[in-house]
Amino acid sequence: MLAVPMALVLLIHPGAMLDSQGGYSHSLLMLVMWGVSCAFIHGVGFTPRLRLWRTLFSPWLGWGLCGLGYALLGLAQAT
């Protein structure tokens, strides 16, 4: 549920993520997309077998990075 609105904002209206100078922070947006991917993987109930993939796509990491995305969206809308 947390990933769907963020994915829709990033895919349908990416201009909502612009900062006050009209630019993106590509490194932060890459982390947000990683968080959305983690959240979707967890949301569909898939659990990777290999410990490396479980760590890279853990739900805790996904929730934190989606939270980062919502914080960036809030900062972009505030300016």
C-alpha positions as CSV (number, residue, x, y, z in Angstrom):
1,M,0.0,0.0,0.0
2,L,2.9,2.4,0.7
3,A,4.6,1.7,-2.7
4,V,1.6,2.2,-5.0
5,P,1.1,6.0,-4.5
6,M,4.8,6.7,-4.6
7,A,5.2,4.6,-7.8
8,L,2.2,6.5,-9.4
9,V,3.7,9.9,-8.5
10,L,7.1,8.9,-10.0
11,L,5.6,7.4,-13.1
12,I,2.6,9.7,-13.9
13,H,3.8,13.1,-12.5
14,P,7.5,13.1,-11.9
15,G,7.5,16.9,-11.9
16,A,6.0,16.7,-8.4
17,M,9.5,15.7,-7.2
18,L,11.3,18.8,-8.5
19,D,13.1,20.9,-5.9
20,S,12.9,24.7,-5.7
21,Q,15.6,25.1,-8.4
22,G,13.6,22.8,-10.8
23,G,16.0,19.9,-10.6
24,Y,16.0,16.3,-9.3
25,S,18.4,14.6,-6.9
26,H,19.0,11.5,-9.1
27,S,20.8,9.6,-6.4
28,L,18.0,10.1,-3.9
29,L,15.4,9.2,-6.5
30,M,17.3,6.0,-7.3
31,L,17.1,5.1,-3.6
32,V,13.4,5.8,-3.6
33,M,12.8,3.6,-6.6
34,W,14.8,0.9,-4.8
35,G,12.5,1.3,-1.8
36,V,9.4,1.0,-4.1
37,S,10.8,-2.2,-5.6
38,C,11.4,-3.6,-2.1
39,A,7.9,-2.7,-1.0
40,F,6.4,-4.3,-4.1
41,I,8.4,-7.5,-3.6
42,H,7.3,-7.7,0.1
43,G,3.7,-6.7,-0.8
44,V,3.2,-9.6,-3.2
45,G,4.5,-12.0,-0.6
46,F,7.7,-13.0,-2.4
47,T,10.7,-14.0,-0.1
48,P,14.0,-14.5,-1.9
49,R,15.9,-17.6,-0.9
50,L,19.4,-16.2,-1.0
51,R,20.4,-14.2,2.1
52,L,22.0,-11.5,-0.1
53,W,18.7,-10.8,-2.0
54,R,16.7,-11.0,1.3
55,T,18.9,-8.3,2.7
56,L,18.9,-6.1,-0.4
57,F,15.1,-6.3,-0.7
58,S,14.1,-6.4,2.9
59,P,10.8,-4.8,3.9
60,W,12.5,-2.6,6.5
61,L,14.7,-1.1,3.9
62,G,11.8,-0.7,1.5
63,W,9.7,1.1,4.1
64,G,12.5,3.4,5.1
65,L,13.3,4.3,1.5
66,C,9.6,4.8,0.7
67,G,9.5,7.1,3.7
68,L,12.5,9.0,2.2
69,G,10.4,9.4,-1.0
70,Y,7.5,10.8,0.9
71,A,9.8,13.2,2.7
72,L,11.3,14.4,-0.6
73,L,7.8,14.8,-2.0
74,G,6.7,16.8,1.0
75,L,9.8,19.0,0.7
76,A,9.3,19.6,-3.0
77,Q,5.6,20.5,-2.4
78,A,6.5,22.9,0.4
79,T,8.8,25.0,-1.8
